Amino acid sequence: MGLPLIIVLTLFKNRRYVVDWMDYYESALRHGMQSERVLSRIESDVSDVYGAEYRDRVFERLRFVVEHPCSSTVEHQ
């Protein structure tokens, strides 16, 4: 089991790192997580750390990938 996402995001924010959300999403799917579960975890933790506006931008891009699977390298479940 790894670190909770909110801890990682807080560390990244403090160090001014940028998260590759597409890679995170696809990696989670490869490790057996369901798409909606991944999005749900991202939604709450991103909102807590970065705020609603940033969360909305992340989700706009991720939702596009979920709705257009041919733009991604992972099959969505």
Buried (B, 14 or more C-beta within 10 A) or exposed (E): EEEEBBEBBBEBBEEEEEBEBBEBBBEBBEEEBEBEEBBEBBBEBBBBBBEEEEBEEBBEEBEEBBEEEEEBEBEBE
